[in-house]
Amino acid sequence: MKKLRIGIIGTGWIACRHIDAYKQFDDVEIVAAADIVPGKAREFLDHYGCTDADAYETHEELCAREDIDAVSVCTYNSQHAAPAICALEHGKDVLLEKPMCVTMDEARAIREAEARTGHFVTVGFQPRYGANFKKIKEVVDSGVLGQIYYVVVGGGRVMGIPGHTYVQKDKAVVGAVGDIGCYGLDLVMSAMGYPKPQTVSAKLFAHFGETPSKYWDKNQIGKFTVDDDFAAALIRCEGDIVIDYRASWAMHMDTTGDTMFFGTDAGLKVKAPVGCCWDSEAGDLVLIKDDENGVQTQTVIPVEGTEEDEFMFEKKVRAFVDACLGDKIPPIPTSQIIYNQAIIDGIIRSNACGGEVAVDL
Ligand SMILES: NC(=O)c1ccc[n+]([C@@H]2O[C@H](COP(=O)([O-])OP(=O)(O)OC[C@H]3O[C@@H](n4cnc5c(N)ncnc54)[C@H](O)[C@@H]3O)[C@@H](O)[C@H]2O)c1
């Protein structure tokens, strides 16, 4: 059996989920890890029992290893593009954590590197493997909603400013929008087949960055330099679709609201989880339409996802491994996620200029 030889770039918190998943697969071997903090990659590998694997302090050294087939890029947001492009240039396929990157120039450079090298990047949106997500897509794909014209989506936390590298602008670049907001966008955009975004009007808020009760890690107070712990946007897409969007790390509210698809034949409501991040474990799906007498009916669509949702991270990593060993088709391609990135970029630019901006594709 050919084993896929993996390197992990960035050995912080999320890298632990990656290595945990890889270690469950018999056809994968962890060959190396890299972290710019001296000693961190070695400690990480040893902790996970990969004592024969090599540790590096730059992604360039790891990527230069010819015997590595594929990498997970688990660095903070400002360091997504450079390691991903370096890995592609050295003939490796890439599982890149979300958000894809932080600028449209970076997004385009990643796409160009894929085209140039023939290797691929898949972006790490594990909720796609959750039962809730799949059921939403199934309903939308069935055509029962008719033409979708308006979508409301929100995601986030009530008291969940994460701290650490997530609130440092030089490392995260974007706050709640990049951390949590990209999930909600991926949910509704992928359900609708990623319609092309056209314009964005957005506002970022940072009212809670210095509020201790809103943090997970109270030691991070005073380090908040990103622009948003809350964001709101109106996004126009091709096909006369408007998306009304919110993302939160902190708020005096229990929820950013239900996710709703308004269609010409029916509506689909996804009950919001109260008090926590949108993580595909949202509540019931409700289909709302008129019966033959014109009376509105509500039908709950059951989603049985406990086991499926429990393992969605492992499924995302497995899908990457299968693509590397098999058809080389990225499960969550940059051709889609570049639209997600373009919306985030539009949100940042719209906030800066205080008006609506055209999406830069
Ligand atoms: N899919 C998910 O569920 C999920 C969950 C949490 C975080 N994330 C994403 O994962 C990324 C990392 O999050 P985290 O919590 O692990 O952050 P982290 O800050 O704990 O870890 C990032 C690590 O990358 C290292 N690093 C930075 N640049 C590097 C480079 N060029 N080469 C090698 N190492 C480098 C840092 O030293 C650090 O150890 C973020 O982009 C975040 O959005 C995804």
The ligand as an SDF file (V2000), in Angstrom:
LIG
                    3D

 44 48  0  0  0  0  0  0  0  0999 V2000
  -11.0730   24.3840   10.7010 N   0  0  0  0  0  0  0  0  0  0  0  0
  -11.1810   24.6910   11.9690 C   0  0  0  0  0  0  0  0  0  0  0  0
  -12.0350   24.1880   12.6980 O   0  0  0  0  0  0  0  0  0  0  0  0
  -10.2400   25.6780   12.5590 C   0  0  0  0  0  0  0  0  0  0  0  0
  -10.2510   25.8790   13.9340 C   0  0  0  0  0  0  0  0  0  0  0  0
   -9.3270   26.7490   14.4770 C   0  0  0  0  0  0  0  0  0  0  0  0
   -8.4330   27.4130   13.6570 C   0  0  0  0  0  0  0  0  0  0  0  0
   -8.4910   27.2400   12.3160 N   0  0  0  0  0  0  0  0  0  0  0  0
   -7.5780   27.9950   11.4390 C   0  0  0  0  0  0  0  0  0  0  0  0
   -6.2830   27.4290   11.5980 O   0  0  0  0  0  0  0  0  0  0  0  0
   -5.2880   28.4490   11.5360 C   0  0  0  0  0  0  0  0  0  0  0  0
   -4.3600   28.3070   12.7380 C   0  0  0  0  0  0  0  0  0  0  0  0
   -5.0730   28.4270   13.9340 O   0  0  0  0  0  0  0  0  0  0  0  0
   -4.3880   28.0310   15.3430 P   0  0  0  0  0  0  0  0  0  0  0  0
   -5.4120   28.2060   16.3860 O   0  0  0  0  0  0  0  0  0  0  0  0
   -3.7200   26.7050   15.2240 O   0  0  0  0  0  0  0  0  0  0  0  0
   -3.2960   29.1820   15.4460 O   0  0  0  0  0  0  0  0  0  0  0  0
   -1.9570   29.1820   16.3020 P   0  0  0  0  0  0  0  0  0  0  0  0
   -1.5210   30.5860   16.3740 O   0  0  0  0  0  0  0  0  0  0  0  0
   -2.1840   28.4030   17.5650 O   0  0  0  0  0  0  0  0  0  0  0  0
   -0.9370   28.3230   15.4420 O   0  0  0  0  0  0  0  0  0  0  0  0
   -0.3350   28.7890   14.2800 C   0  0  0  0  0  0  0  0  0  0  0  0
    1.1020   28.3020   14.2990 C   0  0  0  0  0  0  0  0  0  0  0  0
    1.6990   28.5750   13.0380 O   0  0  0  0  0  0  0  0  0  0  0  0
    3.0480   28.9580   13.2740 C   0  0  0  0  0  0  0  0  0  0  0  0
    3.5280   29.6610   12.0700 N   0  0  0  0  0  0  0  0  0  0  0  0
    3.1750   30.8960   11.6190 C   0  0  0  0  0  0  0  0  0  0  0  0
    3.7530   31.1480   10.4360 N   0  0  0  0  0  0  0  0  0  0  0  0
    4.4910   30.0510   10.1260 C   0  0  0  0  0  0  0  0  0  0  0  0
    5.2740   29.6850    8.9950 C   0  0  0  0  0  0  0  0  0  0  0  0
    5.4370   30.5110    7.9410 N   0  0  0  0  0  0  0  0  0  0  0  0
    5.8760   28.4870    8.9940 N   0  0  0  0  0  0  0  0  0  0  0  0
    5.7170   27.6300   10.0400 C   0  0  0  0  0  0  0  0  0  0  0  0
    4.9770   27.9190   11.1380 N   0  0  0  0  0  0  0  0  0  0  0  0
    4.3460   29.1010   11.1550 C   0  0  0  0  0  0  0  0  0  0  0  0
    2.9850   29.7840   14.5260 C   0  0  0  0  0  0  0  0  0  0  0  0
    4.2310   29.9190   15.1750 O   0  0  0  0  0  0  0  0  0  0  0  0
    1.9770   28.9900   15.3540 C   0  0  0  0  0  0  0  0  0  0  0  0
    2.6100   28.0090   16.1500 O   0  0  0  0  0  0  0  0  0  0  0  0
   -6.0390   29.7870   11.4880 C   0  0  0  0  0  0  0  0  0  0  0  0
   -5.9800   30.3030   10.1850 O   0  0  0  0  0  0  0  0  0  0  0  0
   -7.4740   29.4440   11.8400 C   0  0  0  0  0  0  0  0  0  0  0  0
   -8.4320   30.2220   11.1360 O   0  0  0  0  0  0  0  0  0  0  0  0
   -9.3490   26.3700   11.7590 C   0  0  0  0  0  0  0  0  0  0  0  0
  1  2  1  0
  2  3  2  0
  2  4  1  0
  4  5  1  0
  4 44  2  0
  5  6  2  0
  6  7  1  0
  7  8  2  0
  8  9  1  0
  8 44  1  0
  9 10  1  0
  9 42  1  0
 10 11  1  0
 11 12  1  0
 11 40  1  0
 12 13  1  0
 13 14  1  0
 14 15  2  0
 14 16  1  0
 14 17  1  0
 17 18  1  0
 18 19  2  0
 18 20  1  0
 18 21  1  0
 21 22  1  0
 22 23  1  0
 23 24  1  0
 23 38  1  0
 24 25  1  0
 25 26  1  0
 25 36  1  0
 26 27  1  0
 26 35  1  0
 27 28  2  0
 28 29  1  0
 29 30  1  0
 29 35  2  0
 30 31  1  0
 30 32  2  0
 32 33  1  0
 33 34  2  0
 34 35  1  0
 36 37  1  0
 36 38  1  0
 38 39  1  0
 40 41  1  0
 40 42  1  0
 42 43  1  0
M  CHG  2   8   1  16  -1
M  END
$$$$
